[in-house]
Amino acid sequence: MLTNDENDLLQGEIISNETINRIFNKLENQLLDQKEVIVDLKEVIFISVYFLERLEVFLEKAKQLDAIIKIINVQPAIYKVFRVAKIKAILDSVS
């Protein structure tokens, strides 16, 4: 799970490519150290297409490493974006 400083990145509207890159760089580093990574989206109200693209790549990396990614506390609007985008890997990882 992300540390408090990193969790601060996962809130509000996530639209800045710089912020998204920071989030996924930290998540990818965790992925190398752990077999399970939890992504808590409870404070996120909007995500950009770039966030979805990075998330999809991240989930594919996790799959290659036989790691488990759990995406938790997804707001209904964000879940709807996952569904509309038809990104199966994302939907399968949401708990």
Order of alpha helices (4+ residues) and beta strands (2+ residues): alpha-beta-alpha-beta-beta-alpha-beta-alpha-alpha
